[in-house]
C-alpha cells in the first residue's frame, strides 16, 4: 500500500492478508519516571500483524496481573 503526496511517494506500508495476530506490543509514553509518588505515564497495548500493522479488530482475551514492587 503506497501513499503519494504531490506525485511523490510519501509512505509505503505492508498489510497482512492472512488476518493473523502476531505480536503483543506494550508501548509506554515515558520510559523513565521520577520516583516521587506523583509521576504517571500512559501505557498503550496493541496487537499487530507480521508487518507491525495494528490489528484493529483483534479479539482474543488478554489477562494481566499487576504486583506492586516492594519499597
WOZIKA-V914062 format. One record per residue. N is the residue number from 0. PSI is psi in radians with two decimals (none if undefined). NEAR is the number of other ideal C-beta (glycine too) atoms within 10 Angstrom. Layout:
N_PSI_NEAR, N_PSI_NEAR
This chain:
0_2.14_8, 1_2.52_8, 2_2.34_9, 3_2.54_10, 4_2.10_8, 5_0.69_5, 6_-0.01_6, 7_2.50_6, 8_2.08_9, 9_-0.54_10, 10_2.57_9, 11_2.27_9, 12_2.39_10, 13_2.37_10, 14_2.59_9, 15_2.37_15, 16_-0.10_6, 17_-0.35_7, 18_0.66_9, 19_2.22_10, 20_2.19_15, 21_-0.77_15, 22_2.63_11, 23_2.07_12, 24_2.26_12, 25_2.01_8, 26_1.81_10, 27_2.60_11, 28_-0.61_9, 29_2.45_11, 30_-0.19_7, 31_2.58_8, 32_2.64_11, 33_2.23_8, 34_0.96_8, 35_0.06_6, 36_-0.16_5, 37_-0.16_7, 38_2.44_10, 39_2.90_7, 40_2.88_10, 41_2.50_8, 42_2.18_9, 43_2.34_10, 44_2.28_10, 45_2.59_15, 46_2.27_17, 47_2.85_16, 48_-2.98_19, 49_-0.21_13, 50_0.03_10, 51_0.07_13, 52_2.44_15, 53_2.30_12, 54_1.59_17, 55_-0.68_7, 56_0.45_8, 57_2.30_15, 58_0.32_7, 59_2.45_8, 60_2.55_4, 61_2.28_8, 62_2.42_4, 63_2.54_5, 64_2.14_4, 65_2.36_4, 66_2.42_5, 67_2.49_5, 68_2.50_4, 69_2.53_4, 70_none_4
